[in-house]
Amino acid sequence: MSQEIFASSVFFRLAIGGNDLGRFHTCSGLGAQVEVEQYAEGGNNSFSWQLPTRITWTNITLTRPVTKDTTKISKWLSDTMRRAERKNGEIVALKPNLTPIARWQVIGIVPVSWQGPSFDPSTSQPGVETLEIAHEGLQPS
């Protein structure tokens, strides 16, 4: 019997257009929703056909404490604003020893928002940055 091991701490590495933007502590929004159109066929009273029409991909949000990689996000955003073009990327879930757990190819990435860190010297909390990206689809690698 095979026993599956689940990671208790996971990191996420983000690369866009071959540009490694570093590791993040959280990643949310890896999901999709399929719109369905109902079609009631004449003479068939037992069910309606459920026809898939369009898929909607949720935005992906990644967060991390401020690191030396924070400047990579600023540079990527600056480059994207100067020449807006969608680029493909990859999100890799990593174990604490940085061994890959899972990979997702992210198609047609564009930035939605970036929230830089807020620093408050009265607390011991690290500054956290948040990056939100939109995309045209996910594919497992």
N, C-alpha and C positions, 0 to 999 in steps of 0.2 A: 504494500500500500504506500503510495506516494504522499509525503507530508509537505504541505506548502508552508513556506516561511513568509510572514508578513513583516514589512519594515515598520518600526515604531517611529522613526524619524526619517523624513524624506526631504530631499532638496530638489529643486527644479532648475535645470540649466536651460537658458534661452539663447538661441542663435537665430539671427535674421539675416538673410542674404549672405551667409557665410561669416557674419560678424558675431563673435561670441560676446554676449552682453552680460555674462556672469551667472551666478547661482542665486536663486530666490528661495525664501523659506516657505511661502505659500503660493498655491496656484489654484484658482477657482474659475469655473465657467467652461470647462471642457465638456461641451454638450451641444445637442441639436434638437430641433423639434420639426417633425414632419407635419405639414398641413394636409388634411384629409378632406376630400369632397365626397359627400354621400350621393349615391345614385340608386334610386328605387326603380328596379326593373319591372316593367309591366308584366302581370301574371305571376310574379314571385312575391308572395306575401310573407315569407318566412324570414327574410333579412334584406338589408340594403347593402349594396356594394360599397366598400370603403376604398376609394381610389386616392393613392398618394399623389400630391400635386407639387408642392414646393417644400424645400428644406430651409430652415432658418437656423443659423449658427449663433450661439451665444458668444458675447464678448468674453475674453479671457483676462483675468486680473491676477497680477503677480505682485507680491510684496516681499520686502527684505529690509533689514537694518542697513543703514548707510555703510558702504564699503568703498574701496578704491574703484570698484566697478560702477559706482554711481555716475561717474563722469562719462562712462561709455553710453549710458542712456541719453545724457544731454547731447553728446555728439551725434548719436543716431537720430534723435529728434531734430536737431539742427540740420543735418544732411537731408532728412526726409522732407522738412519744410521748404528747403531750397529747391529740391527736385522731387516732387511727390510722385512716387511710383510704388506700386504694390510689390512686395518681395515675399518669397517663400521662406519659411524658417522651420525650426524644430524645437520642441520642448522635450527634455529628457528627465524623467524621474530618476533620482539617484539615492542609493543607500548612504548612510553616514560615511562609509569608506569610499564613496563616489563610484561604486559599481552601478551601472545602469539597471533599472528595474523595468521601465517601459519607455517607449518613444512615440511621439506623434509628429507627423509632418503637418505643418500649418501652412495653408495655401493663401496667398494674396493678403499678407498682413499690412495693416495701416494702423498708426497710433490713434487712440481715442483720447486718452488723457494720461498725464503724468503728474503725480503729486509729490513734490520734493519733501524732504524731511523737515520737521519742526523740532527745534531744539529748545528744551526747557531745563536750565541748570538746576531748578529746584527739585527735579525728580531724577531718579537713577535710570529712567527708561531711555533706551537708545532711540535716535532719530530713525524713522521708518519711511521708506519711499514706496510708492504704489504706481504701477504701470498697468494701463488698460489698453488692450489691442482688439481691433475687429479683424475679421478674416473671412475668407470665402469657403473654408472647409478644412476638415481634419482627415488625415489618413494615417493608419498605423504604419510604423516602419518595421 
